[in-house]
Amino acid sequence: MESGARTSPGEPLLHPLSHPAAPGICPDMLGVAEEANRAGDFSLAVEIYSCQLAGLQQPDRGLCLRRADSLARAGRISEALDSYCLAAGLGSLRPGELPALVDGIARTLRDKELGIPAGGVPPGAGEEEEDGGSLDLFSCHLCRALLHEPTTVDCGHTFCRRCLEDEPGKDCAQCRQKLATKDRLLLNGRRVNVVLSGLLDKLFATESKARKCWVEGESLWKKQNLLDALEKYNAAVDLAPSAVKLLCQRAELQTEMGNFSQAVQDANNICRLKPLWTKAHHVRATALSKAGRNDEALQEYLLCAALKPEWTKVKLEAQKVLSELFSSVFENEDMPTPLHPLQGGLATRLIKPPALLMSLRPLTQKPGCSLQDSEFSVCKSAPADDSSSRLCPPSPGKADSSAGEGSSKSLADVLAALPAPPGGLKRKHSSEDPSAAFTSPSKLLRPDEANTIQTLAVCGGRTVPAELLDSGDMECSLCMRLFYEPVTTPCGHTFCLKCLERCLDHNPNCPLCKENLAEYLATRGYNKTLLMEEVLQRYLGDELAERKKIHEEEMKELSNLNQEVPIFVCTMAFPTIPCPLHVFEPRYRLMIRRSMETGTKQFGMCIADDLKGFADYGCMLQVRDVKFFPDGRSVVDTIGVSRFKVVSHGQRDGYNTAKIEYLEDKKAFGEELTDLLKLHDSVYEQASSWFTSLKDNMKSQILSHFGHLPSKDPDPQASPSGPPWCWWLLAVLPLENRAQLTILAMTSLKDRLIAIRRVLIFVTRKRPR
């Protein structure tokens, strides 16, 4: 089988044998070993490979690698390193031959040093660990930093303006709603939310200044103006020293500029603030690697692989560094190839991973415990000739005796077996102590400053200074009251929803800046600005409750369909008869909208009166549907419900109102009822005959507007307003409004039927022959 080939997804990588036909190598046994690897029985595979190697006069490189891989998968890292070193002595190790070693070391680190269960998430890690910062109310969901130039889009969510510009083709990052074209492209579209921008500058003055410098630095970096960019980053860090993502970006910039020492120092600070943030360790590893400090870089790459096992890129980097370290052992041609990795004094220079674990000490050490009380402590190893430090478990019971010889050693002991080149590793940096990359926090920050930064990082959210926030910061400029259902226009101004709608009823321009909002009006994208709504609920709860109470009282008053009924002064309307309306006047836009908001969906219809403004009788209409046009006009589909009498006339916000009494027909009994039924049937037959005698074009017009003549009711007194066919007939008969109004006001069905009969007789006689 060729190198790198796999026969199944779970099959381990097979290294080619140096001498496939060499005496002592049994292909069948190799097949059994591979089956054992696939089944997870790595110890059996190791045994078979060891037996095969023992039967050879000269070690076979491919067999050594296969044995090393199985040992690494079994967690016996120390023995695996021995076998890898033996293979390296027979031929340089390529990065592609070391994935099992990297996986094994990372798994050991993850399970035994970090204490993370298989498939588990590092404690304290979560969504916020992906980019070093937790999201709070004032964070942008795109860059996850404090909102800078906050811009509210149609769905009501708010992001940094620059973040929206950088990702113009994306949907909303929070609700995944499609954004309007202007929102995606931001070409003279959405602008900065004025209220939120001022609020952020007031509540987080220092951080806002830092964020501004940070954004300016990013822009300069994109233009490759690195020195000016670094100056902006330095200014931002001075203002916000605990912003881990800011520190991370500065470290990356320092690395790009070749300032590796400063990059490592920034990475060190981030790792103390966010010990389990994988990216921080990767940034440190990159800086160390570029500085030529490969042994320290390897520690960081391995830690990254332990924290994020699915990160392929970092594993490849670790394999590359491991390959270089193995090769450096044998790069001296004058030196004989050792038969054992520790032979010839090659282990005089050791990699010391305890320094790496020091950065994780806050996670493994319980609060209030001393360094010696922590689960893993640094102590001197037993042999007198070994001056390296190792991690000692608190008791022998901590060791896993089932993993073989290698499992009883800590990761420090295991990596200590990794050979270094003769004379020690040559680094490109100064001859400072290798542990300088892990300088203790007290050497970089004052104790009180370090504690403050750590507390801020652990707490995650931003604290809003209560004394800085007052209701005046969240006040509508139209009603001069606290925002209720705040809505932000594309020009960046915020108003109460009801206030904005009333203004747009009269004029499609912003009430403050006069920018044309015709497109905004056409889409009717009046979604609440969710961030402002949350600020109101969280920090101005009492004031918002009072504002809501006032609003509910207003709605209750508007929903009283007896005391203050909205009156549409237009045409005659009758119970059960459809009445489509074209609404274009601002006052009636407001009236219709309020009838929908209160939930009543009703208003009164009266004809005009020269003296009183509108007639003393009318009909209540029920809204069935509303269709809005882009310019604010609407077509309202209504149907008559009940009749009423006006007790008193009034006005509210420009439209007419009335106190009313509902009308009901007086019921007949006995002989009076008998006579009523005869009259009812007679008039119905007369009406049906009249309609049938009409010309086809007239009938078609009536049918298209009012439908067919309703059927005759078995009980004409069942409805308080009488039989529907009477109202249908009144609507289609050629009568003046005043005559129709007189019949509408009648509370006697008998009188109404008599009046209708007279009208039918009149129109029948007047009909041209």
C-alpha positions in Angstrom: 0.0 0.0 0.0 1.3 3.5 -0.9 2.2 5.9 1.8 -0.8 7.9 2.9 -3.4 5.5 1.5 -6.4 4.6 3.6 -8.7 1.7 2.9 -11.5 3.0 5.1 -12.2 6.3 6.9 -11.0 5.1 10.2 -7.9 3.2 9.0 -4.6 4.6 10.2 -2.0 5.9 7.8 0.4 3.2 6.6 4.1 4.0 6.2 5.9 2.2 3.4 8.3 -0.5 4.5 12.0 0.2 3.6 12.5 -3.5 2.6 9.1 -5.1 1.9 10.7 -8.4 1.1 13.3 -8.4 3.9 13.6 -11.6 5.8 11.8 -11.5 9.2 8.8 -9.3 8.0 5.6 -11.2 7.9 3.0 -9.5 5.7 0.2 -11.5 7.3 1.2 -10.3 10.8 1.3 -6.7 9.4 -2.2 -7.2 8.2 -3.3 -8.3 11.7 -1.6 -5.3 13.2 -3.5 -3.0 10.8 -6.8 -4.7 11.7 -5.9 -4.2 15.4 -5.3 -0.5 14.7 -8.7 -0.2 13.0 -10.3 -1.9 15.9 -8.7 0.4 18.4 -6.5 -2.3 19.9 -3.3 -0.3 19.6 -1.4 -2.3 22.2 -1.7 -5.4 20.1 -0.5 -3.6 17.1 2.5 -2.3 19.0 3.3 -5.8 20.1 3.2 -7.1 16.6 5.3 -4.3 15.2 7.9 -4.8 18.0 8.1 -8.5 17.3 8.7 -7.8 13.6 11.4 -5.3 14.4 13.1 -7.6 16.8 13.5 -10.2 14.0 15.4 -7.8 11.8 19.1 -7.4 11.6 18.7 -3.7 10.7 15.7 -1.5 11.9 13.2 -0.9 9.1 12.1 2.8 8.9 8.5 2.1 7.8 8.0 -0.4 10.7 9.5 2.0 13.2 7.0 4.6 12.0 4.1 2.2 12.2 5.0 1.2 15.7 5.5 4.9 16.7 2.0 5.7 15.3 0.4 2.9 17.3 2.2 3.9 20.4 1.0 7.5 20.0 -2.6 6.5 19.5 -2.3 4.3 22.6 -1.2 7.4 24.6 2.3 6.0 25.2 4.0 9.1 24.0 7.4 8.6 25.6 7.8 5.2 23.8 6.4 6.7 20.6 9.1 9.4 20.7 11.7 6.7 21.0 10.4 5.0 17.9 10.0 8.2 15.9 13.6 9.1 16.8 14.8 5.7 15.6 13.0 6.3 12.3 14.4 9.8 12.1 17.9 8.3 12.4 17.2 6.1 9.3 15.7 9.0 7.3 14.4 12.5 7.8 10.9 12.6 9.1 8.5 14.5 6.9 5.6 16.6 8.4 3.1 14.3 6.8 4.4 11.3 8.8 3.7 12.9 12.2 -0.1 13.4 12.5 -0.5 10.5 14.9 2.2 12.0 17.2 0.5 15.4 17.2 -2.9 13.9 17.8 -1.5 11.7 20.6 0.3 14.6 22.4 -2.8 16.9 22.0 -5.1 14.2 23.3 -2.8 13.6 26.3 -2.7 17.3 27.0 -6.5 17.6 26.6 -7.3 14.6 28.8 -4.7 14.6 31.5 -3.4 18.2 31.8 -6.5 20.3 30.8 -9.0 17.8 32.2 -11.3 18.1 29.2 -13.5 15.0 28.7 -13.5 13.4 25.2 -15.7 15.4 22.9 -16.2 18.1 25.6 -15.7 21.8 25.5 -13.0 23.5 27.6 -14.5 25.0 30.8 -15.4 28.6 30.2 -15.1 28.2 26.5 -18.1 28.8 24.3 -19.2 31.1 21.5 -17.3 34.0 23.1 -14.1 32.0 23.2 -14.1 31.9 19.4 -13.0 35.5 19.2 -11.9 36.3 22.7 -14.8 38.3 23.8 -18.3 37.7 25.1 -21.3 39.4 23.5 -23.2 41.8 25.6 -26.0 44.3 24.9 -23.7 46.9 23.3 -21.6 44.5 21.2 -21.8 44.2 17.5 -22.7 40.7 16.4 -20.4 40.9 13.4 -17.1 42.1 15.0 -18.1 41.3 18.5 -16.6 44.5 19.9 -18.3 47.6 21.2 -20.6 49.1 18.6 -18.8 51.8 16.6 -21.0 54.2 14.5 -24.0 52.0 15.3 -26.3 51.5 12.3 -29.8 50.0 12.6 -31.1 48.0 9.6 -34.7 47.3 8.6 -35.2 44.2 10.8 -34.3 46.4 13.9 -30.9 44.9 14.7 -27.9 47.2 15.1 -24.3 46.7 13.9 -21.2 48.8 13.3 -21.5 50.7 10.1 -18.1 49.5 9.0 -19.0 45.9 9.6 -22.0 46.2 7.3 -19.8 47.9 4.6 -17.3 45.0 4.9 -20.0 42.4 4.3 -22.4 44.0 1.9 -24.0 40.8 0.5 -24.9 39.2 3.8 -28.2 38.8 5.5 -28.8 40.1 9.1 -26.3 38.3 11.3 -28.9 37.9 14.1 -32.2 37.1 12.5 -31.0 36.1 9.0 -33.6 38.4 7.4 -32.9 39.7 3.9 -31.7 43.3 4.1 -32.9 45.9 1.7 -30.5 46.6 -1.1 -29.5 50.0 0.3 -28.7 48.3 3.6 -26.5 45.7 2.0 -24.6 48.2 -0.2 -24.9 51.2 2.1 -24.8 53.5 -0.9 -26.4 56.6 0.7 -28.6 54.2 2.6 -28.6 53.5 6.3 -26.7 56.0 8.4 -25.4 56.1 12.0 -28.1 55.8 14.6 -27.9 59.3 16.2 -29.4 58.4 19.6 -27.4 55.2 20.1 -24.2 56.8 19.0 -24.6 59.6 21.6 -25.6 57.1 24.2 -22.5 54.9 23.7 -20.2 57.9 23.7 -21.7 59.0 27.0 -21.8 55.6 28.8 -18.5 54.2 27.5 -16.5 57.3 26.7 -13.0 55.7 27.1 -13.9 52.5 25.3 -15.6 54.4 22.5 -12.4 56.4 21.9 -10.4 53.2 21.9 -12.8 51.7 19.5 -12.4 54.6 17.2 -8.6 54.3 17.2 -8.9 50.6 16.7 -11.1 51.0 13.6 -8.8 53.6 12.2 -5.9 51.3 12.8 -7.7 48.5 10.9 -8.2 50.8 7.9 -4.6 51.9 7.9 -3.5 48.3 8.1 -5.6 47.4 5.1 -3.8 50.1 3.2 -0.5 48.6 4.3 0.4 51.8 6.3 1.8 49.7 9.1 3.6 52.3 11.2 0.6 54.6 11.4 -1.7 51.6 12.0 0.5 50.5 14.9 0.4 54.0 16.4 -3.4 53.8 16.3 -3.4 50.3 17.9 -1.1 51.5 20.6 -3.4 54.4 21.4 -6.4 52.0 21.5 -4.6 49.6 23.8 -3.6 52.4 26.2 -7.3 53.3 26.5 -8.6 49.7 26.6 -5.8 47.4 27.9 -8.2 44.4 28.6 -9.7 44.2 25.1 -8.3 40.8 24.1 -9.3 41.0 20.4 -7.6 44.4 20.2 -4.5 42.9 21.7 -4.7 40.0 19.4 -4.9 42.2 16.3 -1.9 44.2 17.5 0.1 41.1 18.1 -0.7 40.0 14.5 0.3 43.4 13.2 3.6 43.2 15.3 4.3 39.8 13.7 3.7 41.2 10.2 6.1 44.0 11.0 8.7 41.6 12.4 8.4 42.8 16.0 8.2 39.3 17.3 9.1 40.1 20.9 6.3 42.6 21.2 3.9 40.2 19.5 4.8 37.5 21.9 4.3 39.8 24.9 0.8 40.8 23.6 0.0 37.2 23.1 1.2 36.4 26.7 -1.2 39.0 28.1 -4.1 37.6 26.0 -3.4 34.1 27.2 -3.5 35.2 30.8 -6.8 37.0 30.3 -8.3 34.2 28.1 -6.3 31.0 29.0 -8.5 28.8 26.8 -8.8 31.0 23.8 -7.3 29.0 21.0 -6.6 31.9 18.7 -4.4 33.6 21.4 -2.2 30.6 21.6 -2.0 30.4 17.8 -1.0 34.0 17.6 1.8 33.4 20.2 2.8 30.2 18.3 3.1 32.1 15.0 5.2 34.8 16.6 7.5 32.3 18.3 7.9 30.3 15.1 8.8 33.4 13.0 11.3 34.3 15.7 12.9 30.9 15.3 11.9 29.7 18.8 10.5 26.5 17.5 10.5 24.5 20.7 8.3 27.1 22.4 6.1 27.5 19.3 5.6 23.7 19.3 4.1 23.9 22.8 1.6 26.5 21.6 0.6 24.6 18.5 0.1 21.4 20.6 -2.0 23.4 23.1 -4.1 24.7 20.2 -4.6 21.2 18.9 -5.7 20.1 22.4 -8.2 22.9 22.8 -9.5 22.6 19.2 -9.0 19.1 17.9 -10.7 19.8 14.6 -8.3 22.6 13.7 -6.4 21.0 10.8 -4.2 24.0 10.0 -2.6 24.1 13.4 -2.0 20.4 13.4 -0.1 20.8 10.2 2.0 23.6 11.7 2.8 21.4 14.7 3.8 18.5 12.4 6.1 20.9 10.5 7.8 22.2 13.6 8.1 18.6 15.0 9.7 17.6 11.7 12.2 20.4 11.9 13.1 19.5 15.5 13.6 15.9 14.7 15.8 16.8 11.7 17.9 19.2 13.8 19.1 16.2 15.8 20.8 14.6 12.9 21.8 17.6 10.9 25.5 17.3 12.1 27.0 14.9 9.6 30.1 14.3 11.7 28.0 12.8 14.5 27.2 9.1 14.3 23.5 8.2 14.0 22.4 7.1 17.5 20.6 3.8 17.9 18.5 5.2 20.8 17.2 8.8 21.0 18.8 9.5 24.3 22.2 8.0 23.4 25.1 10.3 22.9 23.9 13.1 25.2 21.3 14.3 22.8 18.9 15.1 25.6 21.0 17.7 27.3 18.6 20.4 26.0 15.0 19.7 26.9 11.7 21.3 26.0 10.0 22.3 29.2 6.2 22.3 28.9 5.6 23.2 32.6 6.1 26.8 31.4 3.2 26.3 29.1 1.0 25.0 31.8 1.9 27.9 34.0 -0.3 30.1 31.8 -3.2 27.7 32.6 -2.6 27.7 36.3 -5.6 30.0 37.1 -7.8 27.3 35.6 -6.4 24.3 37.5 -5.8 26.1 40.8 -8.7 26.5 43.2 -9.4 30.0 44.6 -7.5 30.6 47.8 -5.0 27.7 47.3 -1.3 28.2 47.1 0.7 27.1 44.1 1.7 23.9 45.8 -2.0 23.1 46.5 -3.0 23.1 42.8 -3.8 19.9 41.0 -0.5 20.0 39.1 2.6 21.5 40.6 6.1 22.1 39.3 8.7 20.1 41.2 12.2 18.8 40.6 12.5 15.3 39.1 14.1 12.6 41.1 17.2 11.8 39.0 20.1 14.0 40.1 21.3 14.5 36.5 18.0 15.8 35.3 17.6 19.5 36.1 14.3 19.9 34.2 11.0 20.5 35.8 8.0 18.2 35.5 4.4 18.1 36.4 3.7 15.9 39.4 0.2 14.5 40.1 -0.9 15.0 43.7 -1.0 11.3 44.4 0.0 8.0 42.8 -3.7 7.3 42.3 -3.8 9.9 39.7 -1.6 7.9 37.3 -3.3 5.7 34.7 -1.5 2.3 35.0 -3.5 0.8 32.1 -1.7 2.7 29.4 1.6 1.1 29.7 5.0 2.4 30.6 4.6 5.7 28.9 1.3 6.6 30.7 2.9 6.9 34.1 4.9 9.9 32.9 3.6 13.4 32.8 3.6 15.3 29.5 6.7 17.2 30.8 8.6 13.9 31.1 7.3 12.8 27.7 8.4 15.9 25.8 11.6 15.9 27.8 12.6 12.8 25.8 12.4 14.8 22.6 16.1 15.2 21.5 17.7 18.6 20.8 20.5 19.3 18.5 24.1 19.1 19.9 25.1 22.2 21.7 21.5 23.3 22.2 18.9 24.9 20.0 20.1 28.0 18.2 17.5 30.7 18.2 17.3 33.9 16.2 16.3 35.9 19.3 18.6 37.1 22.1 20.0 34.8 24.7 17.2 35.5 27.1 15.7 32.7 29.2 13.5 30.5 27.1 10.8 30.9 29.7 10.6 34.6 29.0 7.7 33.9 26.7 5.8 32.9 29.8 6.8 35.9 32.0 4.6 36.0 35.1 1.8 38.5 35.0 3.4 40.6 37.8 6.3 41.4 35.5 4.1 42.9 32.8 1.3 44.4 34.8 0.9 45.9 38.2 -0.9 43.5 40.6 -3.9 45.8 40.9 -4.1 46.4 37.1 -3.8 42.7 36.4 -6.5 41.8 38.8 -8.8 44.5 37.3 -8.2 43.3 33.8 -8.8 39.7 34.8 -12.1 40.7 36.6 -13.3 42.5 33.6 -12.5 39.6 31.3 -14.2 37.1 33.5 -17.3 39.2 34.0 -17.7 39.5 30.3 -20.4 42.2 30.1 -20.1 46.0 30.3 -21.4 47.8 33.4 -23.6 50.7 32.6 -23.0 53.6 35.0 -26.4 54.2 36.5 -25.6 57.9 37.2 -24.9 58.6 33.6 -28.1 57.2 32.1 -31.4 59.0 32.5 -34.7 59.1 30.6 -33.8 62.3 28.8 -31.3 60.2 26.7 -34.1 58.1 25.4 -36.7 60.7 24.6 -38.7 61.1 21.4 -38.2 64.5 19.8 -41.9 64.5 18.6 -43.9 63.6 21.6 -41.2 64.7 24.1 -41.8 61.5 26.1 -39.8 58.3 26.7 -39.5 56.2 23.5 -42.4 53.7 23.2 -41.7 51.1 20.5 -38.7 53.1 19.1 -38.2 52.9 15.4 -35.1 54.2 13.5 -35.4 55.7 10.0 -32.8 55.1 7.3 -31.4 58.6 8.0 -30.5 57.5 11.5 -33.2 59.3 13.6 -35.3 57.5 16.1 -39.0 58.2 17.1 -41.8 56.4 18.7 -43.6 54.2 16.2 -46.9 56.0 16.5 -45.3 59.4 16.3 -43.4 58.5 13.1 -46.5 57.1 11.5 -48.5 60.2 12.2 -45.7 62.4 10.7 -45.5 60.2 7.6 -49.3 60.5 7.2 -48.8 64.2 6.4 -45.3 64.2 4.8 -43.0 61.5 3.5 -39.9 63.3 4.9 -38.0 62.8 8.2 -39.3 65.2 10.8 -35.8 66.2 11.8 -33.5 66.2 8.8 -36.3 66.4 6.1 -34.7 63.6 4.1 -37.2 61.9 1.8 -38.4 58.6 3.3 -40.7 57.7 0.4 -39.0 54.3 0.0 -39.1 53.6 3.7 -42.8 54.5 3.7 -43.4 52.2 0.7 -41.9 49.2 2.4 -43.4 50.1 5.8 -40.4 48.5 7.5 -41.4 49.9 10.9 -39.5 47.3 13.0 -38.6 48.3 16.5 -35.0 49.1 17.2 -34.3 46.1 19.4 -31.2 47.4 21.1 -33.0 50.6 22.3 -35.9 48.5 23.4 -33.6 46.3 25.4 -31.9 49.3 27.0 -35.3 50.8 28.0 -36.4 47.5 29.6 -33.1 46.8 31.4 -32.1 50.2 32.6 -35.2 52.4 32.5 -37.7 49.8 33.6 -39.8 52.0 35.9 -40.0 54.8 33.4 -40.9 52.4 30.6 -43.6 50.8 32.8 -45.1 54.3 33.4 -44.9 55.1 29.7 -46.6 51.8 28.8 -49.4 52.5 31.3 -50.1 55.9 29.6 -50.2 54.2 26.2 -52.5 51.5 27.4 -54.9 54.1 28.9 -54.9 55.9 25.6 -55.7 52.7 23.8 -58.4 51.8 26.2 -60.0 55.2 25.7 -59.7 54.8 21.9 -61.3 51.3 22.0 -64.4 52.5 23.8 -67.0 52.3 21.0 -69.7 54.2 22.9 -67.9 57.2 24.4 -65.6 58.4 21.7 -66.3 56.6 18.4 -64.2 57.7 15.4 -66.4 58.9 12.6 -65.6 58.7 8.9 -67.6 61.5 7.2 -68.2 60.3 3.7 -71.1 58.3 2.4 -74.1 56.2 3.4 -73.4 52.8 4.8 -75.9 50.1 5.8 -75.7 47.0 8.0 -74.4 43.8 6.3 -73.5 45.7 3.1 -69.8 46.0 2.0 -68.4 49.5 1.9 -64.9 49.8 0.2 -63.1 53.0 1.1 -60.1 54.8 -0.5 -58.3 56.5 2.4 -55.8 59.3 1.6 -56.4 62.1 4.1 -53.9 62.1 6.9 -56.6 62.3 9.6 -58.3 59.2 8.3 -55.0 57.4 7.9 -54.6 57.9 11.6 -58.1 57.0 12.4 -58.0 53.7 10.5 -54.6 52.8 12.0 -55.9 53.4 15.5 -59.0 51.2 14.9 -56.6 48.4 13.9 -54.2 49.0 16.8 -56.9 49.0 19.4 -58.2 45.7 18.1 -61.8 47.0 17.6 -61.4 47.3 13.8 -64.5 49.4 13.8 -65.5 53.0 13.2 -68.6 54.9 12.4 -69.7 56.1 8.9 -71.9 59.2 8.6 -72.8 61.6 5.8 -71.9 65.2 6.0 -74.1 67.9 7.6 -73.6 71.6 6.9 -74.5 72.6 10.4 -73.2 69.8 12.7 -70.4 68.5 10.5 -72.0 65.1 10.2 -75.5 63.6 10.4 -77.1 62.4 13.6 -77.4 58.8 12.4 -74.9 56.4 10.9 -73.7 52.9 10.6 -70.7 51.1 12.3 -68.3 49.6 9.8 -66.0 46.5 10.5 -62.6 46.5 8.8 -62.0 43.2 6.9 -58.8 44.1 5.1 -56.4 47.0 4.5 -54.1 47.3 1.5 -51.5 50.0 1.7 -49.9 51.8 -1.3 -46.3 53.0 -1.3 -47.3 56.7 -0.9 -49.3 55.9 2.3 -52.7 55.7 0.8 -54.8 52.7 1.5 -57.9 50.8 0.3 -60.0 49.6 3.2 -62.5 46.8 2.8 -65.3 47.2 5.3 -68.8 45.9 5.9 -71.7 47.4 7.8 -72.3 46.1 11.3 -74.9 48.1 13.2 -76.8 51.4 13.3 -76.3 54.2 15.8 -77.6 57.5 16.8 -75.2 60.4 17.6 -75.7 61.8 21.1 -72.9 64.3 21.0 -70.3 65.5 18.4 -66.6 65.8 19.0 -63.1 65.7 17.5 -59.8 64.0 18.3 -56.4 64.7 16.6 -58.1 66.1 13.5 -60.9 63.5 12.9 -64.5 63.6 14.1 -65.7 61.5 17.0 -69.1 61.0 18.6 -70.8 59.6 21.7 -73.4 57.2 20.3 -76.3 55.0 21.1 -76.9 51.8 19.1 -80.3 51.4 17.4 -82.4 48.2 17.4 -85.7 47.5 15.8 -88.8 47.2 18.0 -90.2 43.7 17.9 -93.9 43.0 17.0 -96.0 40.3 18.5 -99.4 38.6 17.9 -101.6 40.1 15.1 -99.0 42.8 14.6 -96.4 40.2 13.9 -98.8 38.3 11.5 -99.4 41.5 9.5 -95.6 42.2 9.5 -94.8 38.8 8.0 -97.4 39.4 5.2 -96.0 42.8 4.5 -92.4 41.4 4.6 -93.2 38.7 2.0 -95.1 41.1 -0.2 -92.3 43.7 -0.3 -89.7 41.1 -0.9 -91.6 39.7 -4.0 -92.0 43.3 -5.2 -88.2 43.9 -4.8 -87.3 40.7 -6.5 -89.6 41.5 -9.4 -88.1 45.0 -9.8 -84.5 43.7 -9.8 -85.4 41.0 -12.4 -86.9 43.6 -14.7 -83.7 45.7 -14.8 -81.6 45.7 -17.9 -78.7 43.4 -18.1 -76.0 46.1 -17.9 -77.6 47.6 -14.8 -77.9 44.2 -13.1 -74.3 43.5 -13.9 -73.1 46.8 -12.2 -75.2 46.1 -9.1 -74.0 42.5 -8.9 -70.3 43.5 -9.2 -70.6 46.1 -6.4 -73.2 44.6 -4.0 -73.6 41.0 -5.0 -76.9 39.1 -5.3 -80.1 40.0 -3.6 -80.0 38.2 -0.2 -82.6 35.5 0.4 -85.8 36.1 2.3 -85.5 35.5 6.1 -87.8 33.0 7.8 -87.7 35.3 10.8 -87.4 38.9 9.7 -87.0 40.0 13.4 -84.0 37.8 14.1 -81.5 40.6 13.6 -81.7 43.9 15.6 -81.3 45.7 12.3 -83.9 43.6 10.4 -83.5 41.4 7.3 -80.3 42.0 5.2 -82.2 42.2 1.9 -83.8 45.5 3.0 -80.4 47.1 3.4 -79.2 45.6 0.1 -82.2 47.1 -1.6 -81.7 50.5 0.0 -78.1 50.5 -1.1 -79.0 49.9 -4.8 -82.2 51.9 -5.1 -81.7 55.4 -6.7 -82.4 57.4 -3.6 -80.8 60.6 -2.2 -78.7 60.3 0.9 -81.2 62.2 3.0 -84.0 59.8 2.1 -81.7 56.8 2.8 -80.8 58.4 6.1 -84.4 58.7 7.1 -85.0 55.0 6.5 -81.7 54.0 8.2 -82.9 55.9 11.4 -86.2 54.0 11.6 -86.5 51.5 14.5 -89.7 49.9 13.2 -89.4 47.2 10.5 -92.9 47.8 9.5 -92.3 51.5 8.8 -89.1 50.6 6.9 -90.9 48.1 4.7 -93.7 50.5 3.9 -91.1 53.2 3.0 -89.3 50.7 0.7 -92.5 49.7 -1.0 -93.3 53.3 -1.7 -89.9 53.8 -3.3 -90.3 50.6 -5.4 -93.6 51.8 -6.6 -92.1 55.2 -7.5 -89.1 53.8 -9.4 -91.3 51.3 -11.2 -93.6 54.0 -12.5 -90.7 56.3 -13.4 -88.9 53.6 -15.4 -88.8 54.4 -19.1 -90.8 52.0 -21.2 
